[in-house]
Amino acid sequence: MVVPTRNPEEVPFTERASPIDWYTLSAEDIGQKLGTGPSGLSMEEVEGRLQRYGENVLREEARETRLQVFLRQFKSVLIAILLIAVAISFFVGAYIDAVAILIIVFLNALLGFSQEWQAGEAIEALKKMLVQHAVVIRDGRQEEIDASGIVPGDLVLLDMGERVPADLVIIEATSLEVDEAPLTGESSPVDKAPGVLPSGTPLAERSNMAFSGTTVVNGRGQGVVVATGMETEFGRIAGLSQRVEDEPTPLARQMDRLGRDLGLIAIAIAVIAVVVGLLQQREFLEMFLIGVSLAVAVIPEGLPAVVTLTLALGIKSMMRKNCLIRHLPASETLGAVSVVCTDKTGTLTRNEMAVVRVRTPDAEVAVTGTGYAPEGEFLVEEKPIDPLGEPGLRQFLRTVLLCNHATLTLEEGGWRILGTPTEGALVVAAAKAGLSREDAPEAAEEFSFNSTRKRMTIIYPEEKGDVAHVKGAPEVLLSRSSRVLLEGSVVPLTEDLRDSLLAEIEAYASGGLRVLGAACRPLPAGIEWTEDAVEEDLIFLGFAGIVDPPRPEAAEAIRLSRSAGIDVIMITGDNPLTAYAIARDLGLSSEGALTGADLEAMTDDELEARLRTTKVLSRVTAEHKLRVIDVLSREKAVIAMTGDGVNDAPALKKASIGIAMGIKGTDVAKESSDMVLVDDNFASIVAGVEEGRREYDNIARFTRYLLSSNVGELVAIVGGLLLGLPLVLIPIQILWINLVTDGLTAIALGLEPAERDVMQRRPRDPGESILTRNAYLVILILGVWLGLLTIYVFSGLYEVDIGRARTMAFSGLVIFELYNVLNFRSFRFPLHGIGFFTNPTLILAILGTLALQALVVYVPILQIFLGTAPLALADWGLLALLGLPILLAGEAYKILRLRLGEEAPASA
C-alpha cells in the first residue's frame, strides 16, 4: 500500500494531534484521546491513521532540477543585454559576432551551473537520515519499523544513542536524558520523566515530552506519539524556514545595477553616433555598423564569465578553508559580512565537556587536559599530585565513575564518549587518574536522576557491604549529608563547613562552570532500599567544576573579527551565566547577557540599542533569532548566521548568508543555508571572510580594468568618428579584445592574492557601488588615454594602408591594455610593494595574450576572420614604447601617494 505524505493543511483541525497541549495531560487522558493502551495500536488502526495523518516525514522544498539551475544562470541584466546584442548582430548579418557572444554566454551559464550543481550534490552527500528505524509496540508485540510509518498513538521505546522518531509524551523513564540542542539550542542534556505540567510551560522546559530529531543520551524510556511529520515541533520550524524568502546578494544587486547602466549608456551612445554620422552625410548602413560597434564596445562581454569563474575558483579556495559554498555569490557575500551571529556549543567551544576543578573537603584540585583524551594532571597550588594518593580525591573520582552510565572509547577519529557530555567529563577525569569500571561489581539497584530529585544513586555490593554512590546537584547532596571525608577520615559535617562549601558552589556557578557533587554511604545491613532511606546520612565527597572549553583558535578568530570591523554576537540556548563566562574567556566584550524573556520585553528600538553593547543572547527561540536578524537589518548590516539545529533554519534563510554546521548540523539547517561549515569551527568562518574580501577586491579590480578598456574602445571609435576618420576598429576586433584579451587577463586578475591589510579594514558598505566616484575618475582617465593613443596610431597610417593602420590600432590597444592591467593589481600599492611575480597566472596570461595576438596578425585564416594585416618587428617595438608610460604613470601616482602619507582608500 502506498501511503501519501499528507499536507497538514488538508487535515481537518479536529483530526490533528498538535493543537492539544499534550504535556498538560496524564497518561490515562492521552491514551483515551488517542485510542491507545499498553498493547499499542492494532495494524488495522495504524493503516487508517497513516491515511489520515500521512507518513512521518518532513515536507521538503523540491530540489531544483538541472534545467532550473542552468536557466537561473541567465537571470542577470548583463546577460540579458548580451542576448539582445546577439539578436542585433544576427539582424545586421554580423553572424560571427553573434555566435562569439552566444558561446561566451553559454559557457558562463555552464560554469555557474556546474559549480552550483556540484555544491548541491555535496550537500546531498552530507545528509544523514534524521531517523531510520524505531522500536514500537503494536498488538502487544515489540517490532522494529521504518520510522516513516509511525502514527499518533504509537507506543515507542527509547534507548541510549537513539534518535527520537516523533513528538512523544513520556509514560515510562529510567535515568532518561535527551539532547535537545538541535531543537532548542540547549547544550546540556534534558532530564525526561512522566508527569503533568502546567499550561504555558516553555518548549525547553517540557520535561515530560521528547521531540522528533533529538537524541537519547542516557537511560531508557517509553512514550506515546502525539505528533508526526510536519506537525512535530521539528516540522513546524522546518515549515517556518520554507516560508522565508531568499534575499539577493549585494554583488548580484550591484552587477544588475551595472548592467542596467551599461545598457542605457550603450543605447544612448549608439543612437548619438548614428545621428552624428548621418549629419556628416555618411551612409546609414555604415552608421548602423558603427552603432553596433559602439554598443559592443560599451558592454564588457567577458564580465559575467569572469565574475562567475572568479567566484567558482573562490569556492574551491573556500572549500580548502572548510567552507562549502552552496550558491556562487555567497562566497563574495561572506566578505561583506559586518555581523556574525554565532552559536556557542561546538562552534566557539569544543562541545566536549571537561572537568577543570575538583573541590573536596580537603582542597581544591585543578585538572588539566583538553577534550575526551584521558591525559592530564591533577594540581594543587600549581604542583602535580598523585590523585590516587589523596583519599578524598580518590573516593570522589571512584564515586562519580561508578554512579555513571557514560563510557569512554578510542575510535579511529580519536576518543569518544557514549552518554551525556557531563557524565563523560567525569569518566574522563577518573581515567586521567587511572580509574576504570573494568573490575567494578554489577550494580544492585539504581534510583534515577530527574529534574525534581536532582540526583541519582547506584548501589554496588562491595567487600564490606553494600555502598550507595550518589551524584547530583551539590547543594541537594549537602542538604542530605551529615558527614564528610576529611583527611582520609569520616567526620561530622559542621555548619561552618557546609556554608563555606555552598559559597564555593555558588562561586563556581557564577563563573560559568557546571557544578556536580558526589557523596556515598555504606548501607547498614537490613536497610530498606528506597530513595528516602538510602539517600540520607550521606558522606559528602566534594564537587566538580565542568566546562565546555572554548576552541583554542576561537579567541584569535574573534580578535581578528574585531580588527576587521565585524561584530560577533553569541546566540545560544544555554544559560546566561555559562554563555557570558565563555564570551569573557574568548575576549568577546559584552555588557552582560540578554535572555529570550528580555528580548520579548523590549521594543525593536530598545533591542537595536542594546545589541550595540550586548553581544551575548541566551535562552532564545527560533522566533527570537528571526527578530534579531530583522533588527540588525534595519542598520543595513550584512549578517552571517551560524547554526546547526532545526531551530536555526528560519534565521539561516533570512540572514544575508546562512552558515550551517557540517558535522552536527541537521538536514533542515543545511538546506536553509548558503554555506556549510565542514569542520563546525568559528575560525573557518573568519578565514572565509578573508577569502570573500579577496574575491570582492578582485572583482572590483577586473570590473574597473574591463570598463577602462571599454572606455578606450569607445573613445577610439567616437573620436575617430568626430575627426572624420574611417572606422578605427571593426566589431569583431572589439569582441576579440573584450572576450580574449581582456578576458584572459581579467581572469588572472581575479586570482590576485589578498592585500596584507585585508582584515584590518572595516566591512564595505553593501549599498556602495562597485564603481565609486574615484573609480569612475580612474576608469575615465585611463580609458581616454588608451583611446587617444589608439587614434594616434591609426591616424598616421590609414591614408597609406587602412588594413595595416587598423591592425596597428587593434594590436596597439591590446598592448596598451596589457600595460594597464598591471595598474589594477592594487589600488594602493606599487608593483614593488606587492611583488611583481606574486600573481604568476597574470604573467602567463599577458604572455599568452601576446602570443594569441601574434597569431591573429600572422596566420592567414585568422587575418581574414579578424581583418588584420602583418606587422613589422619595428611596429611592435613602437607600440610597446607608446604603452609604457601608462604603467609608469600609475606606479608614480601610487608611490607619490604613499610618500605623502595619503594612502588611497581601498575603494579608490
HELIX and SHEET records of a PDB file:
HELIX    1   1 PRO A    8  GLU A   10  5                                   3    
HELIX    2   2 PHE A   13  GLU A   15  5                                   3    
HELIX    3   3 TRP A   22  THR A   24  5                                   3    
HELIX    4   4 ALA A   27  LEU A   34  1                                   8    
HELIX    5   5 MET A   43  TYR A   53  1                                  11    
HELIX    6   6 ARG A   66  ARG A   72  1                                   7    
HELIX    7   7 VAL A   77  PHE A   91  1                                  15    
HELIX    8   8 TYR A   95  LEU A  126  1                                  32    
HELIX    9   9 ALA A  147  GLY A  149  5                                   3    
HELIX   10  10 ALA A  181  THR A  184  1                                   4    
HELIX   11  11 LEU A  203  GLU A  205  5                                   3    
HELIX   12  12 GLY A  229  GLU A  231  5                                   3    
HELIX   13  13 GLU A  233  GLN A  242  1                                  10    
HELIX   14  14 PRO A  250  LEU A  279  1                                  30    
HELIX   15  15 PHE A  284  VAL A  298  1                                  15    
HELIX   16  16 LEU A  303  ARG A  320  1                                  18    
HELIX   17  17 LEU A  328  GLY A  335  1                                   8    
HELIX   18  18 PRO A  387  GLY A  389  5                                   3    
HELIX   19  19 PRO A  391  LEU A  402  1                                  12    
HELIX   20  20 PRO A  421  LYS A  432  1                                  12    
HELIX   21  21 PRO A  474  SER A  479  1                                   6    
HELIX   22  22 GLU A  495  SER A  510  1                                  16    
HELIX   23  23 GLU A  531  VAL A  534  1                                   4    
HELIX   24  24 ALA A  554  SER A  563  1                                  10    
HELIX   25  25 PRO A  576  LEU A  586  1                                  11    
HELIX   26  26 GLY A  596  ALA A  601  1                                   6    
HELIX   27  27 ASP A  604  ARG A  610  1                                   7    
HELIX   28  28 ALA A  622  SER A  633  1                                  12    
HELIX   29  29 VAL A  646  ASP A  648  5                                   3    
HELIX   30  30 ALA A  649  LYS A  654  1                                   6    
HELIX   31  31 ASP A  667  SER A  672  1                                   6    
HELIX   32  32 PHE A  682  LEU A  722  1                                  41    
HELIX   33  33 PRO A  731  TRP A  736  1                                   6    
HELIX   34  34 ILE A  737  THR A  741  3                                   5    
HELIX   35  35 ASP A  742  LEU A  749  1                                   8    
HELIX   36  36 ARG A  773  SER A  795  1                                  23    
HELIX   37  37 ILE A  802  ASN A  823  1                                  22    
HELIX   38  38 LEU A  831  ILE A  834  1                                   4    
HELIX   39  39 PRO A  840  TYR A  858  1                                  19    
HELIX   40  40 PRO A  860  LEU A  866  1                                   7    
HELIX   41  41 LEU A  873  ARG A  899  1                                  27    
SHEET    1   A 6 ARG A 141  ASP A 146  0                                        
SHEET    2   A 6 HIS A 133  ARG A 138 -1                                        
SHEET    3   A 6 LEU A 155  ASP A 159 -1                                        
SHEET    4   A 6 THR A 215  ALA A 227 -1                                        
SHEET    5   A 6 ASP A 167  ASP A 179 -1                                        
SHEET    6   A 6 VAL A 190  ASP A 191 -1                                        
SHEET    1   B 6 ARG A 141  ASP A 146  0                                        
SHEET    2   B 6 HIS A 133  ARG A 138 -1                                        
SHEET    3   B 6 LEU A 155  ASP A 159 -1                                        
SHEET    4   B 6 THR A 215  ALA A 227 -1                                        
SHEET    5   B 6 ASP A 167  ASP A 179 -1                                        
SHEET    6   B 6 MET A 209  ALA A 210 -1                                        
SHEET    1   C 8 CYS A 323  ILE A 325  0                                        
SHEET    2   C 8 MET A 675  LEU A 677 -1                                        
SHEET    3   C 8 ILE A 657  MET A 661  1                                        
SHEET    4   C 8 ILE A 639  GLY A 643  1                                        
SHEET    5   C 8 VAL A 339  THR A 342  1                                        
SHEET    6   C 8 ASP A 567  ILE A 571  1                                        
SHEET    7   C 8 VAL A 616  SER A 618  1                                        
SHEET    8   C 8 LEU A 594  THR A 595  1                                        
SHEET    1   D 7 LYS A 383  ILE A 385  0                                        
SHEET    2   D 7 PHE A 378  VAL A 380 -1                                        
SHEET    3   D 7 GLU A 364  VAL A 367 -1                                        
SHEET    4   D 7 ALA A 354  ARG A 359 -1                                        
SHEET    5   D 7 LEU A 538  VAL A 547 -1                                        
SHEET    6   D 7 SER A 481  LEU A 486  1                                        
SHEET    7   D 7 SER A 489  PRO A 492 -1                                        
SHEET    1   E 9 LYS A 383  ILE A 385  0                                        
SHEET    2   E 9 PHE A 378  VAL A 380 -1                                        
SHEET    3   E 9 GLU A 364  VAL A 367 -1                                        
SHEET    4   E 9 ALA A 354  ARG A 359 -1                                        
SHEET    5   E 9 LEU A 538  VAL A 547 -1                                        
SHEET    6   E 9 ARG A 514  PRO A 522 -1                                        
SHEET    7   E 9 GLY A 465  GLY A 472 -1                                        
SHEET    8   E 9 ARG A 455  GLU A 462 -1                                        
SHEET    9   E 9 GLU A 445  PHE A 447 -1                                        
SHEET    1   F 2 THR A 407  GLU A 411  0                                        
SHEET    2   F 2 GLY A 414  LEU A 418 -1                                        
END                                                                             
